[in-house]
Amino acid sequence: MVWRVHQQIAAFANSGGFGGFMKIILIGLAAIGTIGASQPATASVFGDDLSKCLVQKTNDADRTLLIQWVFAAMSASPAVKSMSSTTAEQREEYSRKAGILFQRLLTGDCRKETVNALKYDGVATFAESFRLLGEVAMGGLMKDPAVNAVLDQLGAGIANKEFVDLAKEAGLDAPKQPAAK
């Protein structure tokens, strides 16, 4: 265990210090659904305590900022850049604000939990802790009626019979058909 912690700290130091640290946090936040962290979660009481503290010490405005920051970062990708009007200046501003939030959480609000998580689990625990915070933040976004309306459109491209056949092949009861509108 101690060797693994030292190995993670060495990797952290070689990754560019706090720049590498912020990448670990981003990986955790991005893991909320579409991009997974490269290592399996290794939950411990210290990582769990950090996760709980991060969730408890953030409010709706903080969670909205996290979503905006992740969106701004992802919108820089050529794969989706044309779908967003986010400017480089806006990305920088969201990154600055997110950095302030991370600093407040890790060195202030959740300092004791952060120290214990670093001491006993190493920096890899941050990906899992921030993944949980990202899930909570996304949960709030998923409650938005406008978001739900778009998600409901997914059914327009699905042939229900194919899924009924798939369920039968797997030995499951066929899903109930939705009532006609």
QUITADA-V891224 format. One record per backbone hydrogen bond with DSSP energy under -0.5 kcal/mol. NH is the residue of the N-H (numbers start at 1). CO is the residue of the C=O. Records with the same first field share a line. If there is no record, write none. Layout:
NH=CO  CO
//
This chain:
5=1
6=2
7=3
8=4
9=5
10=6
11=7
12=8
13=9
14=10
15=11  12
16=13
17=12
19=16
21=17
22=18
23=19
24=20
25=21
26=22
27=23
28=24
29=25
30=26
31=27
32=29
33=30
34=30
35=30
43=41
48=44
49=45
50=46
51=47
52=48
53=49
54=50
55=51
56=52
57=53
58=55
63=59
64=60
65=61
66=62
67=63
68=64
69=65
70=66
71=67
72=68
73=69
74=70
75=71
76=73
77=74
80=77
81=77
83=80
84=81
91=87
92=88
93=89
94=90
95=91
96=92
97=93
98=94
99=95
100=96
101=97
102=98
103=99
104=100
105=101
106=102
107=103
108=104
109=104
110=105
111=108
114=110
115=111
116=112
117=113
118=114
119=115
120=116
121=117
122=117  118
125=122
126=123
127=124
128=124
129=125
130=126
131=127
132=128
133=129
134=130
135=131
136=132
137=133
138=134
139=135
140=136
141=137
142=138
143=139  140
144=141
148=144
149=145
150=146
151=147
152=148
153=149  150
154=151
155=152
156=153
157=154
158=155
160=158
162=159
163=159
164=160
165=161
166=162
167=163
168=164
169=165
170=166
171=168
172=167
//
